[in-house]
Amino acid sequence: MTIVYLALGSNLGDRAANLSGAIAALGADPGTGVRIDRMSAVYETAPMYVTDQPAFLNMAVRGTTTLGPWELLRLAKRIEAALGRTQGGERFGPRPVDIDILMYGSLIMHAADLEIPHPRIAERAFVLCPLADIAADLMHPTLAMTVGELAAQVPGKDTVVRLADRLESVRPLLMSA
């Protein structure tokens, strides 16, 4: 079993339901080879690279897997497609759900379609703030800093707003807004 950290985001449709659906799909069937054991709080974040789009809900999860990194990536892409994400859209554009592999054990790999750890962790407050909730002491394998240290210095923290400690608590907040 390998410990993995994943980032989840959604900014189209029922964002909370999209995140719930992704988490359920990751662990819905023992055959997926993934078991989620920790979930961060849920954050609402401003879009970062393409700013003319709705705000995101973001969170991070920790789990264990028997899948290899490529198998895990294929599972994430199947879940994204099942929840309505289409390929070929605008890079960094709006999407019902996005699942990124942040870290896969202590693996460091650089391939055309998969880099681990995720190459843009250190510049993304919308990833680091949720990840710090569940893994502040986790050492980044190439930057020699903990997730907590990276989160403390990342630009854009002011665009990341903690909505709720639990995903189930988000819907009433969104309904009243």
C-alpha positions, 0 to 999 in steps of 0.5 A: 500500500502506498500513501497518496495525496490528491487535490480535488476541485470543482467550479461547474454545476453542483460543486459540493456534489461533484466533490462528494461524487469524486470521493465516493467514486475513488473509494466506492468499489474495493476494486478501485484500489484506493481507500480515502482515510483523511479529508481536508476542510472545504475551501472556496477559491478564486480561479488562478490562471484563467480568471474569467470563470466561477470560483472553485471549491477545493479540498485535499484527501489522503488515502492508500492505494494498491494502484501504480501511479499510472493506474491511479491517473487513469482512475482519476481521469475515468472519475472526472469523465463520469462526473462530466469533465470533457477532454479538450477544454481550455487549459485551467478552464472551468470544469465539473471536477478535477483530480490531481495526484499531488504526492505518491509515497516518496516517488519522484517521477517526470513523464510527459503526462504525469509528474510526481510530486505535482509540479505546481504545488508550491505556487498554488494556495488552493492546493497547499491550504487544504493539503496543510489541513491533513499533512502540514508536516509532510516533507516535499521530496524535492523542495526540502520544506514541509507542506505547512512551510510551503503553505505559510509562504505561498502567494494568494492565500487571501483568495482561499476561504475556508467554508466548512470543516466537512464536505457535508456542511458545505451545501447549506452554506452555498444555499444561503449565499 
